[in-house]
Each structure stands twice: as structure tokens, then as C-alpha cells.
Amino acid sequence: MPDDESPTVTLSTEVPVALFAELHALVVKGWSRDLDDLVLDALRRYAESHRDSLMEELVREDVDWGLHGGD
């Protein structure tokens, strides 16, 4: 495995036919190398766009637990 690649897992999911057609069209038009890269990029962008909100929520839960206990 090249140094620039990290370990991976395989996901399996069902998507609506219309969405698949849109994604396939983006690949055909050259916006992405292949469907795997397009989906990986979309997942990465989704995670990055929600990371701050998730971290904020986790910090709030920790503070709440610290102030009010875990019982």
C-alpha cells in the first residue's frame, strides 16, 4: 500500500436511480475520475462541514455532565 493511502473499508448502500444518474453524469463529464472518488469526496465534504457542529455538541455534553454529574 502506498504511503499516501490509509486503510479503507467498503460501504454498500442503495441510492435512488435519479441520484445515481446525476452522479454518473458528473463522472462522464470529467468532474471526477470515477464514481468511487466522487462518493468519497462527497462524504469527506459532508464530514468536514459538520465537524465543528459535532465537536461543539460533544463539548456541551461534557460541560453539562461536569456541571450536573453523570447520574
DOBA-448991 format. One record per residue: residue number from 1; z, y, x of N, C-alpha, C in turn; residue in three letters. Coordinates in nm, 4 decimals, decimal comma. Each point is the difference from the previous one (the first is absolute). Layout:
N
NODE; num; npz; npy; npx; capz; capy; capx; cpz; cpy; cpx; residuo
NODE; NUM; Z; Y; X; Z; Y; X; Z; Y; X; ALA
...
! end
This chain:
71
NODE; num; npz; npy; npx; capz; capy; capx; cpz; cpy; cpx; residuo
NODE; 1; 0,0000; -0,1182; 0,0852; 0,0000; 0,1182; -0,0852; 0,0000; 0,1238; 0,0893; MET
NODE; 2; -0,0893; 0,0965; -0,0227; -0,0016; 0,1231; 0,0795; 0,1293; 0,0789; -0,0163; PRO
NODE; 3; 0,0340; 0,0785; 0,1031; 0,1239; 0,0783; -0,0019; 0,0064; 0,1000; -0,1138; ASP
NODE; 4; -0,1157; 0,0500; -0,0478; 0,0013; 0,1040; -0,1020; 0,0133; -0,0559; -0,1416; ASP
NODE; 5; 0,0109; -0,1325; -0,0137; 0,0156; -0,0600; -0,1316; 0,1411; -0,0540; -0,0141; GLU
NODE; 6; 0,0596; 0,0237; -0,1166; 0,1314; -0,0549; -0,0262; -0,0164; -0,1233; -0,0892; SER
NODE; 7; 0,1038; -0,0827; -0,0084; -0,0077; -0,1182; -0,0864; -0,0324; 0,0409; -0,1429; PRO
NODE; 8; -0,0680; -0,0867; -0,0703; -0,0424; 0,0318; -0,1365; 0,0411; -0,1091; -0,0973; THR
NODE; 9; -0,0064; 0,0331; -0,1268; 0,0163; -0,0958; -0,1093; -0,1209; 0,0140; -0,0908; VAL
NODE; 10; -0,0272; -0,1006; -0,0765; -0,1116; 0,0033; -0,0937; 0,0532; 0,0246; -0,1400; THR
NODE; 11; -0,0597; 0,0967; -0,0689; 0,0350; 0,0308; -0,1380; -0,1114; -0,0487; -0,0911; LEU
NODE; 12; 0,0378; -0,0411; -0,1175; -0,0983; -0,0393; -0,1000; 0,0343; 0,0757; -0,1280; SER
NODE; 13; -0,0994; 0,0632; -0,0600; 0,0248; 0,0768; -0,1214; -0,1231; -0,0002; -0,0886; THR
NODE; 14; 0,0193; 0,0353; -0,1239; -0,1107; 0,0141; -0,0936; -0,0191; 0,1479; -0,0284; GLU
NODE; 15; -0,1245; 0,0438; -0,0013; -0,0325; 0,1392; -0,0306; -0,1044; 0,0023; -0,1111; VAL
NODE; 16; 0,0001; 0,1063; -0,0779; -0,1030; 0,0114; -0,1035; -0,1395; 0,0027; 0,0635; PRO
NODE; 17; -0,0956; -0,0564; -0,0711; -0,1376; -0,0079; 0,0495; -0,0533; 0,1389; 0,0333; VAL
NODE; 18; 0,0287; 0,0979; -0,0835; -0,0509; 0,1360; 0,0227; 0,0558; 0,0584; 0,1301; ALA
NODE; 19; 0,1272; -0,0244; 0,0282; 0,0592; 0,0497; 0,1243; -0,0634; -0,0694; 0,1203; LEU
NODE; 20; -0,0181; -0,1304; -0,0090; -0,0651; -0,0723; 0,1080; -0,1397; 0,0561; 0,0259; PHE
NODE; 21; -0,0729; 0,0308; -0,1063; -0,1350; 0,0549; 0,0143; 0,0042; 0,1339; 0,0731; ALA
NODE; 22; 0,0984; 0,0838; -0,0320; 0,0140; 0,1286; 0,0685; 0,0297; -0,0204; 0,1486; GLU
NODE; 23; 0,0907; -0,0914; 0,0294; 0,0355; -0,0263; 0,1393; -0,1189; -0,0562; 0,0770; LEU
NODE; 24; -0,0703; -0,0927; -0,0618; -0,1184; -0,0587; 0,0641; -0,1046; 0,1082; 0,0273; HIS
NODE; 25; -0,0187; 0,0916; -0,0944; -0,0971; 0,1087; 0,0183; 0,0393; 0,0879; 0,1183; ALA
NODE; 26; 0,1282; 0,0254; 0,0178; 0,0453; 0,0801; 0,1148; -0,0333; -0,0695; 0,1312; LEU
NODE; 27; 0,0164; -0,1316; 0,0041; -0,0332; -0,0752; 0,1211; -0,1506; 0,0050; 0,0243; VAL
NODE; 28; -0,0779; -0,0226; -0,1040; -0,1463; 0,0016; 0,0129; -0,0492; 0,1360; 0,0495; VAL
NODE; 29; 0,0647; 0,1071; -0,0454; -0,0400; 0,1351; 0,0400; 0,0532; 0,0383; 0,1382; LYS
NODE; 30; 0,0745; -0,0898; 0,0620; 0,0456; 0,0243; 0,1366; 0,1329; 0,0716; 0,0132; GLY
NODE; 31; 0,0728; 0,0166; -0,1074; 0,1294; 0,0672; 0,0069; 0,1058; -0,0864; 0,0659; TRP
NODE; 32; -0,0234; -0,1311; 0,0062; 0,0919; -0,0911; 0,0666; -0,0809; -0,1157; 0,0568; SER
NODE; 33; 0,0538; -0,0620; 0,1045; -0,0713; -0,1094; 0,0663; -0,0173; -0,1199; -0,0920; ARG
NODE; 34; 0,1083; -0,0337; -0,0725; -0,0055; -0,1107; -0,0955; 0,1119; 0,0177; -0,1017; ASP
NODE; 35; 0,0030; -0,0882; -0,0979; 0,0980; 0,0117; -0,1080; 0,1428; -0,0134; 0,0527; LEU
NODE; 36; 0,0212; -0,0896; 0,0969; 0,1345; -0,0156; 0,0566; 0,0500; 0,1303; 0,0616; ASP
NODE; 37; -0,0846; 0,0663; 0,0782; 0,0396; 0,1276; 0,0613; 0,0267; 0,1068; -0,1053; ASP
NODE; 38; -0,0812; 0,0023; -0,1042; 0,0173; 0,0997; -0,1049; 0,1338; -0,0193; -0,0717; LEU
NODE; 39; 0,0310; -0,1243; -0,0342; 0,1263; -0,0286; -0,0699; 0,1184; 0,0265; 0,0927; VAL
NODE; 40; -0,0104; -0,0386; 0,1260; 0,1076; 0,0260; 0,0956; 0,0256; 0,1497; 0,0144; LEU
NODE; 41; -0,1069; 0,0788; 0,0093; 0,0142; 0,1450; 0,0101; 0,0649; 0,0572; -0,1256; ASP
NODE; 42; -0,0410; -0,0489; -0,1167; 0,0582; 0,0485; -0,1258; 0,1496; -0,0331; -0,0070; ALA
NODE; 43; 0,0367; -0,1208; 0,0394; 0,1418; -0,0379; -0,0008; 0,0803; 0,0835; 0,0990; LEU
NODE; 44; -0,0570; 0,0226; 0,1181; 0,0682; 0,0813; 0,1013; 0,0222; 0,1422; -0,0510; ARG
NODE; 45; -0,1030; 0,0589; -0,0593; 0,0125; 0,1363; -0,0531; 0,1032; 0,0068; -0,1119; ARG
NODE; 46; 0,0025; -0,1000; -0,0859; 0,0979; -0,0038; -0,1088; 0,1419; -0,0055; 0,0574; TYR
NODE; 47; 0,0211; -0,0888; 0,0952; 0,1331; -0,0125; 0,0603; 0,0419; 0,1294; 0,0688; ALA
NODE; 48; -0,0925; 0,0614; 0,0752; 0,0317; 0,1250; 0,0692; 0,0321; 0,1116; -0,0978; GLU
NODE; 49; -0,0703; 0,0061; -0,1115; 0,0220; 0,1086; -0,0956; 0,1312; -0,0157; -0,0768; SER
NODE; 50; 0,0567; -0,1197; -0,0006; 0,1249; -0,0240; -0,0728; 0,1194; -0,0203; 0,0919; HIS
NODE; 51; -0,0228; -0,0013; 0,1299; 0,1065; -0,0291; 0,0963; 0,1147; 0,1016; -0,0104; ARG
NODE; 52; -0,0315; 0,1284; -0,0058; 0,1054; 0,1025; -0,0072; 0,0833; -0,0146; -0,1258; ASP
NODE; 53; -0,0651; -0,0262; -0,1124; 0,0729; -0,0167; -0,1263; 0,0926; -0,1213; 0,0068; SER
NODE; 54; -0,0491; -0,1087; 0,0575; 0,0811; -0,1200; 0,0122; 0,1203; 0,0255; 0,0895; LEU
NODE; 55; -0,0229; 0,0632; 0,1144; 0,1109; 0,0279; 0,0915; 0,1033; 0,0910; -0,0658; MET
NODE; 56; -0,0468; 0,1004; -0,0732; 0,0918; 0,0900; -0,0688; 0,0844; -0,0768; -0,1015; GLU
NODE; 57; -0,0627; -0,0892; -0,0740; 0,0722; -0,0793; -0,0994; 0,1047; -0,0891; 0,0670; GLU
NODE; 58; -0,0354; -0,0616; 0,1118; 0,0948; -0,0856; 0,0705; 0,1180; 0,0795; 0,0548; LEU
NODE; 59; -0,0260; 0,1194; 0,0517; 0,1088; 0,0851; 0,0508; 0,0914; 0,0402; -0,1149; VAL
NODE; 60; -0,0574; 0,0384; -0,1133; 0,0831; 0,0367; -0,1160; 0,0886; -0,1159; -0,0439; ARG
NODE; 61; -0,0554; -0,1212; -0,0011; 0,0792; -0,1174; -0,0378; 0,1139; -0,0215; 0,0990; GLU
NODE; 62; -0,0286; 0,0171; 0,1294; 0,1054; -0,0152; 0,1015; 0,1094; 0,1043; -0,0175; ASP
NODE; 63; -0,0397; 0,1237; -0,0250; 0,0985; 0,1078; -0,0204; 0,0829; -0,0283; -0,1243; VAL
NODE; 64; -0,0645; -0,0416; -0,1077; 0,0708; -0,0310; -0,1237; 0,0993; -0,1134; 0,0228; ASP
NODE; 65; -0,0426; -0,1027; 0,0728; 0,0895; -0,1107; 0,0304; 0,1168; 0,0490; 0,0849; TRP
NODE; 66; -0,0283; 0,0871; 0,0986; 0,1050; 0,0521; 0,0854; 0,1001; 0,0844; -0,0749; GLY
NODE; 67; -0,0469; 0,0752; -0,0996; 0,0891; 0,0879; -0,0755; 0,0774; -0,0751; -0,1073; LEU
NODE; 68; -0,0621; -0,1008; -0,0590; 0,0593; -0,0651; -0,1163; 0,0346; -0,1461; 0,0223; HIS
NODE; 69; -0,0275; -0,0527; 0,1151; 0,0320; -0,1384; 0,0307; -0,1066; -0,0950; -0,0532; GLY
NODE; 70; 0,0081; -0,1215; 0,0449; -0,0995; -0,0997; -0,0368; 0,0403; -0,0880; -0,1162; GLY
NODE; 71; 0,1116; 0,0309; -0,0656; 0,0475; -0,0858; -0,1086; -0,0728; 0,0237; -0,1279; ASP
! end
